[in-house]
Amino acid sequence: MGATNCPETPRQRMIGMMYLVLTALLALNVSVEIINAFLIVNESMETTNVNFGKKIEGTYANFEKAYTGNSDKVREYYEKAKLAKKYSNEMVDYINSVKYQLIAETEDISIEEAKKLDIKKIKRKDNYDTPTNFFFKNSQDGSAGKSRELKDKIIEYRKKMLDLVDPKYRTLLDKSIGLVTDEDYRDKDGQKQNWEQHHFYHTIIVASVTILNKLIAEVLNAEFDIVNQLYAAVSAEDFTFDRIGAKVIPNSNYVLLGDNYEAQIFVAAYDTKSKISAEINGQTVQGDSGLVVYKVPASSEGLKTYKGVINVNTPFGIQSHPFEGEYIVAKPSATVSADKMNVFYIGVENPVTISVPGVANEKVKIQLTGGSFVSKGGGKYIIKVEKSAPGSKAIVNVNAEFDGKVKSMGKAEFRIKRVPDPVPFIGGVNGGFIDKQTLANAGGVIAKLQDFDFDLQMSVTSFTMQTQKAGDLSPTILARGNKFTPEMLELIRNAKRGQKFWFENIVAQAPDGNRKLPAVNLTIK
């Protein structure tokens, strides 16, 4: 049961209230109706645990996919997620072992028989002597029985799980994952009790089994929150630089005879307001706006090299960084460059600049295999490739007219790829905790292409939502389009702190067809 200063999910409150009501009735009379009520609660709890376990496996599947795509970035969080799974599996196995030992001792059967026994078929359903002895032995406070061992295991598990996440999230998670063992417990006469007494002293076996299954539910709840936070942290963490170094970016490594070689020399990831200069082949060159422009005439053909140091003013004094580079001076040839990258994407307009040094743009002609093109003038072209298998190539052949004669100036190959999958976002996040108002105001699900140079929008065409309702999983709601349905909005606006929402089966329209996107798992904070 949750502490008074900790938010509880609706499922936790329902089970807690049911437990209080039923144990109060037990104090009066253990009737058949009371026992049957416990059996109903236990059956619902077991079903919820199975369904909740499937939700957790979905998050692990997303983690594995992210790790496969970018192992260096995801590795730290993925390893912690695997530890969370290990700790949780061990805790669930331990609680189940306690449950089977309890049933075995109460029914005087073996552990293996206890594992197969349906709780409804327990013969001594109203027995509380054997469970009390099992959990307390010869101690009044449970210190000599299984209840103290169980509480110690819960405390240890809770600490290990919270240690997996960033300290800045621990306070919030500490209030949401349940498994609290230090509340102010009182019996029906108002006398103070500890956790062991409150849950297991003079409790009939069917009630004890139900409470153990409730603890398993709280373990799954903790596992879900911790793993979901680790998954959200993968995309939330900003990249930071830990060093700086000189970089040289030439306008071209291929220079025509009689033209100039030009390059930009700068310090990567450094403030553009910095004052810098460079010593290049014995010559001092002053920089501007964080750049040093190195410019020398190309007076002869062949391989040209240069080297030097770039000097940067910092709060700690002048720092010097060595660099070197090379370029080739050659006679005219064709130049074909994609304005975005050396890839053509299916279904989008791929801008390309094509030029032949020394030749007017209107005298340059191209041929394309694997797609079609439109000339925009000034050496600019728009390339469109067909829905061929990703991994195939498009070839651009360039011809130029010299004195009325057409000559081949070379060709360039470009890989054909699908547009990458977008990432679903709701209210600016793709997992973890979110304010109820922010979630309601989000209005729906949007798909964003991350780290993609093209201005391309993909629209969400459908998705489903599921949440906790009355302590159990709600029916799945389908939305056509990217907007929340009125039914979804009503559930969101009535949500409680700690309540979870699953947005799944998200489909987005891409240039080459529909894409199924990963789920977004959110918890109300």
N, C-alpha and C positions, 0 to 999 in steps of 0.2 A: 504493500500500500504506500502511496506517496505521502511525503511529509507535508505539513500544513503550509510551509513556505516554499514548496516546490510544485511546479505545475504538473498536473496529471493529464494523461490522455483520457478521452471518454471511455475507452476500454478499461483503463486502470480504475477509473471511478466506479464504473458499473460493477466490476468484480469486487472492489473494496466494499461497496455498499451491500452487495449480495452477501458477502462473507459476514459482515456485521449483523445483518438482519437474521441470517440463518443461525449463527452461533448464539444470538440472543434467544431465538426460539428453542434451540437445543437445551438451553439452560432450564427451560420450562418443561419440555417434554420432547423426546426424540420419537416423533411419530413417523409413520410410513410416508406421509406427505413431505415432511422435512427431508428425509433421506432421498426421496425422489427428486426434490428440488436441487439437492447437491449433485445428483447424477446428471440432471439437465445442464446445470452450469458447467460441470466437468466435460460433458460431451461437446458443448459449444466451445470451451477453451481449447480442447484438443484439435477441433476443426480449424479454429483461428490460428493455432500454432503451425499447422501444416500449410495453410495459405500464406501466412506471414513468412515462412521459410522460403517459399517460392519467390516472394518479392525480393528477399535478400539475395537469392541466387542471381536474379536479374541484374542487381548492382554489381556483383562480382563479374558477371559476363561483360558488362560495360568496361570494368576495370581491365580485364584481360585484353579486350579489343584496343583500349587506349595504350596499354603496355606494348602490344605488338606493333602499333603504329609509331610510337616514340618512346622506346625503352629508357633512354637516358633521362628524359624529363619525368617519366612516370615511376621509375624504379623505386625511389624512396617511399612513395605513398603506397605503391603496390605491395612492397614487402611488409609494410605496416598492416595493410588490409589482410594479408595472409596470416599475420599474427592474430589479428582480431578474430578471424575465422577459427584459428586453432584454439584460442582461449575460449571462445563461445562453444565450440563443439565439446571441448573438455568439460565445460561447466554444465552443459545440457546432459552429457553422459553421466556426470556425477549425480545430478538431481534425479535422473532416471534410475540410477543404481540405488539411491536412497529409497525411492518409491517402491522398487521391486523388493528390496530387503524388508520394508515395512509390510507389504502385502504377504510376503512369504512367512514372516513371523506371526502375523495375525491369523492367517489361514492354516498355518502349520504345513506349508508346502515348500517345494524347492524353489530356488531363484528362477530356474528355467520355466517352471510351471507358472510362477508369478508373472513372468514377462508375457505369457500367452493368455492370462486370465483377464476377461472383460470385467471391469469394475462392477457392472450390474450383476455379475454372478458371484460376487463375494458373499459368503454365507453370513458372516458376522458384521454386517454393515454398520450396526450401532455400537460396535465395540470401541471403547475409548481407553480401557485399561492397558491393553497391549501397546497401542500407539504411544500412550503417555510414558510407559516404561521404556519404549524404544527411543523416544526423543529425550528423556530425562534421566533414565537409569535411577541411581540413588541420590540424585541432586535435586534441590528445590528450584534452582535457577537454570537448569539444563546444561550446566558446565560439564557434567559427566556423560551426557548423552549425545545422540546424533544431531540434535538441534543446534548445539554450540558449534560443532564441527561444520554444519551447514552454513551458519551465519559467518564464520571465519572465512569459508570458501567464497561466499558472496562478497565480502569486504575486499578480499584479495583480488577477485575477478574485476570488481568495479574499478579499483585503483589501476590495474594493469591496462584496462581499456581506455581510461581517461588519459593515461600517460602516452598513449599512441598519437594523440592529437596535439596541435599547436596550443600552447598555454592560453592564448587569447580566446580560444573557444571553449575551454574547460568549464568555466563558470556556467555558461549557458547549457552545455551538455550535462553538467552535474545535476541540473534541475530537471532534465528531460528523460534521462535513461532509467529512472526508477531504481529498484533494488536497494531502497533506503532501509537501514536497520537501527537507526538511532532516534526514532520518534518518541513522543511522550505517550506511552501506551498505558491504558487504564482498563481494569476489568469492569463488570457490570455494577460493582459497588463503589467504583471510583478509586480503587486501590491501584497504586503504581505497579506496572509490570515491565519486564524486559521483552525484547523481540521474541525470544524463544517461548516464553510463557504465553504471550499474546496470540501466537499462531498455533502452538501445538499442545498446550497444557489442557488435558481432559477434552481433547478433540476426537470425535469419532473418525474411523478410518476413511470413510468416503469424503469427509471434509478435509482430512490431511492430504489425501491424494489430489483433491481439487486445488488445494493451496500449493502443492508441489508443481502441478501443471501451470498454475498462475506464475510461479517463479520462473518456469521455463519461458513463458510468454514475455516476461520482463527481460530475460537474457536476450531473446530474439530482438526485442525492442531496442536494447542497448547496442547490440551488434549492428542493427540497421542504422541507427543514428551515427555511430562512430564511423562505419564504413562509408556512409553517404557523405559525411563531412570530409573524409580523406579524399574521396573522389572529386568533390567540389573544389578542394584545395589544389588539384592538379592544374586546372585552368585559371584559378584565382591568383596563383603566385606570379608576380611580375619578375621578368628577367633583370638581373643586375650585373653590371660589369665589375670585374675584379682586377683588371689590368687595362693598360692602354698601349697602343703601338702604332707606328707609322704605317700609312697605307698610300699606295700609288695607284691612281686610276687614270690611265691614258685615254684621250679621246679616240685614239686608234693606235694599235701596234704596227700598223701597216701604212707607211708614209710614201707618198708619191715624190719622185725626184723633182726638186724645185719647190716643194711645199714645206710646211713647218711641222715639227713634232710638238704636240701639246699634251700635258698631263696635269692632273690635280693631285697634290700631295698634302695629306692632312692626317690629324691624329683621330683615330676612330673613337667614337663615343665621347668626344670632348666638346666643351663649350665653344660655340662659334664666335663668341666675343673675345676669345683668347688672342693675345698677341704672339705670333709665331714667326720664325724665319728658318731658312735652311741653308746649309753649306753643301753645294752640289758640284762635284768635280772641281773643287777649289774656288767656286764662285758663290758669293753670298746673295741670296734671293729673299726679299722681304715678303711676308704673307699678309693676307687680308681676310677677315671674317673666318678665321680658322683654317684657311687654305693657303698653300703656296703653289703658284702656277709656274711650272717649269716649261720654258719655251725656247727652242733652239732651231736654227734653220737646218733643213735636210739637204745638204750640199753634195752628198755622194750616196751611192747605193751600198747595201750591206747591213750587217748586224751592228747596232750601236748599243753601248752599255753606259750606265751612269750609276753613281752611288754617292752617299753623303749622310748627313744627320739633320734631323728637324728639331728645332729648339722651341720649347713651349714654356711660357711664363705661368707658374702655378703659385698658390699661396705658400708653397714650401720652397720656392726658388725656381730656377730654370732647370727643366728636365730635357735631356737629349735622347732621341731615339734614332737609331741607324736605319737606313733603307737602301735598297738597290733595285734597279730595273733595267729593262732592255727593250729595244724596238727594232723594227726592220724598215729600211728605206728601200722601196722597190718601184718598178714601173707600174702604170695604171692597171687595175683589175676591178672586177665587179664587187660590190658590197651589198649583202642582203642581211638585214637585221630585224628581228622581231622587236616591236616596241615594248612588249611586256616580258617575254622570255623565249627560250628556244623550244617552245612547245605550242602546238595548235590545239585548242580545246573544241570538242564537239559541241555544235549548237550555238556558239557565240561568235561575235565578230572579233577576229584576231588582227590587230593593226600591225603592219609591217612597213618598214622603210627600205627601199631598194635604190641604190645609186651606183653609178660607174664614174669614178673620178675622171674629170676632164671631159665628160660627155653630158650634154643637156638632158634633163629628165624626160623630155618629150621624145628623145631618140632612143630611150631605153624601153625594151619590150620584155615581158615575162611569159612563161608557160608554166602551168601548174598541173601536177598529177596528184590525185587524191582529194580534190576539192574544187572550189570555184573562187574567183576574185573579182573585186571591183576597184578600179583606179580612182583615187580621190585627188590626183594631181600633186605636183611637187614631190614626186617619188614616194607618195604615201599610197598604200593599198590596204584593203580589207579582205582578209582571207576567211572563207568558211569551208570547214571540212565536213564530210558526210559521216553518217553513223556507222563507221567501220569499226572493226574490233580495236579496242584500246591497245596501244603498243605498236600499231602500224605506223607508217611514215608518209609524209607529204613532201614532194620534191619540187623546189622552185628553180626553174632554169632561166637564166638571165642572158639576153642578147642585146647588143648595142649596135647602132648604125655609125659607121665611120666612112665618110666620103661616099655615101650612097651604098655602101656594102654592109651587110649584117654579119656580125661576128659573135660567136659564143663567148661569154665572159665567165662562165662557170655555173655552178649550181649549189644549192644549200638544202639540207635535209632537216625536217622538223618532225619530232615525235607527235603522234596524235594521242590525246588523253581525254578521259572523261572529266568533266567539272567535278571537283571534290565534293564530298557530302557536306551539307551545311550542319551547323550545330543548333539544336533547339534551345530557345531561351524563353523564360516567363518572368516578367518583371525585372529583367536585367540579369537574372541568374539562371544557371542550368543545373542546380542541385543545392542541397543544404538547407539552411534556415531562411525564412522570409516572413515579413510582417503580413498579417491578414489583409490589411488595407492595401498594401502594395500588390498582393496577389489579386485582389478583387479589381483594382484599378488597371492591372495589366491587360485585362480584357480578353486574353487568349494567348496563343503560342506563335512565336515568330521564328523563322529560320535564318541564321546568319552564316555567310561564308567568311571564314576566318583565314587570314594570311593569304588572300587571293586578290590578285592585282586588278581583276576586271570588275567593272561596275555592273554586277549581276544580282538581281533579286530573285529569290525562290519563295514561293508562297506555300504555306501549309494548307493542305486540302482536307485533312481529317485527322482526328486524334480521339483517344478515349481517356476518361478520368475515373479514378476510383479513390475512395477515402474510407476512413473509419466512421462507422455510424452505429450508435447504440452499443459500442463495445465490440462490434464485428465489422468486417469489410462490407462496404456498401455495394450495391449493384454497379456494374460497369456502365458508364454513360458515354454515348458516342456523339461527337460533334462533327458536323460537316463544315468544312472551312477551317479557319484558324481562330474563330471567336468562341468564347465560353457560351454554353447554352444557358437559358434562364435557370434550369435545374442545377447546373454546375455552380452558377453564381450564388444561388440560395445556400448550397452546402458550404461554399467558401465563406460567405458572410456570417454563417452560424457556427463557423469552426472555433474550436477552443485551442488554447496554447498547448503545444505538444502534438496536436493532431497532424496526421500525415496525409499527403495527397500524392497519388501516382498518376502521372500523365504518360500514357503509353501508346503504342501503335501509331506513332506520329508519322504521317506521310507528307512529303513535300514534292511539289512539281518542279522537276529539273528540265533543262533543254532536251535531254535525251530520254525522258520518261520519269516515272515516279521513283522516289527514293524513300526507303523506310529509315527513320532516324532513331537514335537511342532515346530511352525514356528519361523523363525529368522527374526526380523524386524530391519533394519539398516537405519541410516540417514547419508548422506555424510556431513563431517564437513570441 
